[in-house]
Amino acid sequence: MKTNMTHKILVLISKEAIKRGYTTTLTYEFAEWWLEIWREDKGTKLIKRTSRISDIEDWLK
């Protein structure tokens, strides 16, 4: 398991999502990190290296 900048960013996003009442799962597979965020009323959002910050901000509102 390799920790890199993507991992650090996803950990920060995960912490913020948890503060807002979301549940998160951080996964490392196929040499890539991704974060799954979900909440009953919002559904699921998959965030990975190619995700745009603005899309994440909009979804967390």
N, C-alpha and C positions, 0 to 999 in steps of 0.2 A: 504494500500500500504506500503510495507516494503522496506526500502532502505538498501542495503547491499553492500558488496565489488563488486559483479557482476554489480550492478547498477553504481557504481562509475567508474569502468573500461569501461563500455559501454558508459557512458557520455563522457569520454576522447576520445574514439574511434570515437564517433559521432562528436565531435568538430574538430578532425583532418580530418575526411571525409568531413565535410562542408568546411574547408579551401581548400580542393582539388577539390571542385566543385560538391560534391555529395549531394543528399538530403537524410535525415535520419528521421526515426520514431522510437522512443523508446516506448516499450509497456510492460505493466505488466499485465499478465493474468495467471490464474491457478497457482498462487504463484510462478511465474518465470518471470524474465526480459528477453527480447530479443530486438535486434536492427535490423532494416531493413535499408539497405543502397542501394541506386540506383542512376543511371545516364543513360541517353539516350543511350550512346554508350557502356556501360558496362553491362546493365541489373541490376538484383537485387541480393543482397547477404544477407542472414539471419544469424545473429550472436547471439549466446546464450552462456550459461554457459559452454557448452561442446566444443565450437569452439576452434580451435588452432590459436594462434597468427600468426604463419607463414602463414597459409592460408589467414588470413585477410591482412597481409602485401603484399602477392603476388597479391591478388585481387585488392588492392588499387593502385598498380603501374600503 
